[in-house]
Amino acid sequence: MAFTHDPGGKRLPIKLDTTTNGEFEPIPLAPVHHEAVQRGLDSAGDHARHLGLSRRGFLVTACGTATALIGMNEAYARQGLTGGFFDVPAEAALDLQLAEATVDGSEFIFDVQGHFVNPTGAWTKTLPPGATPLRQMPKTKTCAAGQGPGQLDYLECIGPDEFVKDVFMDSDTDLMVLSFVPSRREAEPLTIEEAHATARIVERLNGTHRLYIHGRVNPNQPGDLDGMDELAARYPVAAWKTYTQWGPDGKGFFLDDAPGIALIEKARKLGIKNIAVHKGLSFGPQSYEHSTCVDIGRVAKRYPDVNFLIYHSGFVAGADEGPHDPKRIDGVDALVTSLQRNDVKPGSNVYAELGSTWRFAMRDPNTAAHTLGKLLKACGPKNVLWGTDSIWYGSPQDQIQAFRTFQIAPELRDKHGYPEITPAMRADIFGLNALKIYPVPADVLQKHTKQDKVAIAREEYRAERRDPTFVTHGPKTRREFLNLKAWGG
């Protein structure tokens, strides 16, 4: 077939680049990453010729994914980064059946942190003259709408249709929770009304719900606590999303401060007792303190009837994770310490979410092994949730395939008591764990993965015209990061 995207095969299916979710500055790739990419591209060319395919034709197959992961293993091993590895047999690079058995799967995948930006929302009316938010996204430069005469026409390139393609056609994702970025009420790039409308777009494909929505609450912002009643009454809110490091005056809060307690008590009163709290990625020096997880154990112990979903798991971008260090006051270590000091046992009411955390950690197998190992021990394998922070990272399929094959090295498991990542554990993390806190009707679970129009369209697309972009959308340079922050993203 003729490929619209990357016909020359210059992009790997596992995306190694500097893209962030806009909440931390892009972190340059190390030489080992460039080596991994080059190994993947060189091998892809050789393997494509061996199989009589174009390089692009090879890269969109499971063999192409296996080749990219093998290249990462080889480059990391040369640098002594062997704390974890992608469990992909060398033969999978040329054996399609073996490759599909290795990197493909049929797990139920429930992504509890996805994002969508409404290209025609009210937020666009408040932009300063000449502002071009999200213009750095590759799709805004290539699709037909991106060439329109209007200043913001290019935003249509990342509208609902592209969102559905990235998430439901080009990845194995079955359900997703649409979450929110911190912002003033009048400047939200995605309001709950717009999120609900997006969910309905997918719902109309056959009447089953594939998108769930958070209710965004900044309890230190006037009007947000009162607004919870209206949100709960008007929309099917699955959880409340809050940012403890954010405030309209730049000052955040802890969950056991007055604003946090008020949020928790209101959630209990409304009967939606899931608090999704953003932790680990601060918005600058002033918000650093409140981005840490020191308060999590305290409120989890005080409110055992409330589920606390720790988005990003307290991860600190740029930090190489090692074994648990109780002296560390941030990162995953701070979450672990807070749970231990407050006697919050694994399997209790604290859930660690992997959005952006896994995407960054998978660049370094040592960091990935320690991060996952500590979370699995402290929170429990039934309390780790799958999230990807896409759209910022494009289609989440590469994150899925990398996690599907990742294993903590036996040496680290023996030394630190980390568990082996089994197929059953992966299935729990990919989606089954989320079912404990996000209610999904039985008929949706039984119907959507096999019978609805999304499932049918995905099967037909992959069989006849599979053409993933293999691109990321978030900021890749400091300039792009600062431009994104300038309009409140």
Number of C-alpha atoms within 10 A of each C-alpha: 8 9 15 9 15 15 14 11 19 14 20 25 26 25 22 21 19 16 26 24 22 21 19 20 20 22 16 13 12 9 10 19 19 15 16 21 22 17 19 27 22 14 19 29 19 11 21 20 13 10 12 10 13 16 24 23 19 23 28 19 17 25 26 30 29 35 32 28 31 24 24 28 20 18 21 23 16 10 10 9 17 19 22 25 26 22 19 21 15 15 13 22 25 20 15 16 11 19 23 16 11 20 23 17 13 8 20 18 24 26 29 30 27 23 21 21 24 22 19 16 15 16 18 19 9 11 14 9 7 8 15 17 20 23 19 18 22 17 23 21 15 13 14 13 18 20 14 12 9 9 13 20 16 26 23 21 22 25 16 19 13 16 20 18 15 24 22 23 25 22 21 25 23 22 23 25 22 25 25 26 19 22 19 14 17 10 19 20 23 23 22 19 14 17 24 19 14 23 21 16 18 20 17 11 14 13 14 20 21 23 22 25 26 26 24 26 25 27 27 22 16 12 12 17 19 13 14 21 14 10 19 18 10 10 14 14 20 22 26 27 23 26 28 28 27 25 18 14 8 11 15 23 22 21 25 17 12 12 18 19 15 16 24 23 14 17 21 16 11 13 11 19 21 23 25 27 26 25 29 27 26 23 16 13 7 14 19 19 20 22 29 28 31 23 20 27 25 18 21 23 18 12 16 13 13 21 20 26 27 25 29 27 32 28 31 22 21 13 11 13 22 17 16 17 13 15 9 12 16 22 23 31 29 26 31 25 23 21 25 15 12 16 13 21 16 19 16 19 21 28 27 28 31 29 25 26 25 25 24 24 23 22 20 20 24 24 22 26 26 25 25 24 25 23 24 22 18 25 22 18 24 19 26 29 28 28 30 28 27 24 22 22 25 27 30 28 25 24 22 24 23 23 22 22 19 21 22 24 20 14 13 20 18 11 9 14 13 21 20 16 19 12 12 12 17 20 18 23 26 24 24 21 20 23 13 12 18 16 10 16 11 8 9 14 16 10 12 20 20 12 11 16 18 22 18 13 14 17 14 13 15 14 9 9 11 18 20 21 20 23 22 23 22 25 27 21 17 13 12 21 23 16 20 20 15 11 18 17 20
